[in-house]
Each structure stands twice: as structure tokens, then as C-alpha cells.
Amino acid sequence: MDHVICHFEIPADEPEALAKFYTQLFGWKIEKMPGFPDYYGIRPSADEQALGGGMMKRQSPQQGPINYVLVESVSDYLRKAESLGAMTVVPKTEIPGMGWFALILDPQHNPFGLFESAPK
């Protein structure tokens, strides 16, 4: 498996206003996700294979954008990352019907996410 960036997230103080900005600037399709309160899906391209993302209400003033890397096993990569000096911020968490994610800080405190797809 290639370990590619598979998803990005943009925090927003006012998600609807920021969604309007990106829609007007780039023509991105941004819609509220059913079943996920206060989470908006971002589709930058009509190409279904294109990298997509999400937008949510900012949880803290220092929260910035984050990229998620596709992995075979979130659990395995969390253990490996920790053994290399990373710190888990959000443990493996299920996204019902989609898969699992976790958030970590690399050894120099840069945040990124891991994502494992649910079996199809």
C-alpha cells in the first residue's frame, strides 16, 4: 500500500462562512455531512478519485489544518509512530461505516492523522 495523504481537514471559527469562501474561491463543493453534526464534506473536484476533505468548528485557538495518511492498520502505525518518538493525541477512533482514524504529533510536534478504511 502507498501511504498517501487521503484526507485533509480545515478547522473554522465559522464553518459556513469559510465554506462560502472556498466555494467562491475555488468552486469546491462543500456540504454538511448527514449523521455528523457540524462537519462539512469538501469535494474539490468532480473526479471521485480526487483527494477530499472536511471542515469543522475549530476546537481550540491553536488548531490548524491536518492531513491524514492512509495506512493498513491504525493500531500498528500508532505503535510504530510512538516507538519512533511520536505522541498519540486522539487514539484509534471509529468512523461508523467508513473506517478508523487517530491523531498524533510527530517528534517535532507537527500534527497529522492516520486513516484505515473499513473493509468493503
MOWOFEN-V658556 format. One record per pair of residues at least 12 apart in sequence whose C-alpha atoms are under 7 Angstrom apart, sorted by the first residue. I is the first residue (numbers start at 1). GAP is how many residues later the second one is. Records with the same first field share a line. If there is no record, write none. Layout:
I = GAP ; GAP
//
This chain:
3 = 66 ; 67 ; 68
4 = 65 ; 66
5 = 62 ; 63 ; 64 ; 65
6 = 45 ; 62 ; 63 ; 64
7 = 44 ; 45 ; 46 ; 60 ; 61
8 = 44 ; 45 ; 46 ; 58 ; 59 ; 60
9 = 44 ; 45 ; 46 ; 56 ; 57 ; 58
10 = 44 ; 45 ; 46 ; 54 ; 55 ; 56
11 = 44 ; 45 ; 46 ; 47 ; 52 ; 53 ; 54
12 = 43 ; 44 ; 45 ; 46
13 = 44 ; 45
14 = 43
15 = 40 ; 41 ; 42
28 = 14 ; 15 ; 16 ; 17
29 = 13 ; 14 ; 15
30 = 12 ; 13
38 = 18 ; 19
39 = 15 ; 16 ; 17
40 = 14 ; 15 ; 16
41 = 12 ; 13 ; 14
42 = 12
66 = 45 ; 46 ; 47
67 = 45 ; 46
68 = 44 ; 45 ; 46 ; 47
69 = 44 ; 45 ; 46
70 = 44 ; 45 ; 46
71 = 43 ; 44 ; 45
72 = 44
73 = 43
74 = 18 ; 26 ; 27 ; 28 ; 40 ; 41 ; 42
75 = 17
85 = 22
86 = 18 ; 19 ; 20 ; 21
87 = 17 ; 18 ; 19
88 = 15 ; 16 ; 17
89 = 14 ; 15 ; 16
90 = 12 ; 13 ; 14
91 = 12
97 = 21
98 = 19 ; 20
99 = 17 ; 18 ; 19
100 = 15 ; 16 ; 17
101 = 12 ; 13 ; 14 ; 15
102 = 12 ; 13
//
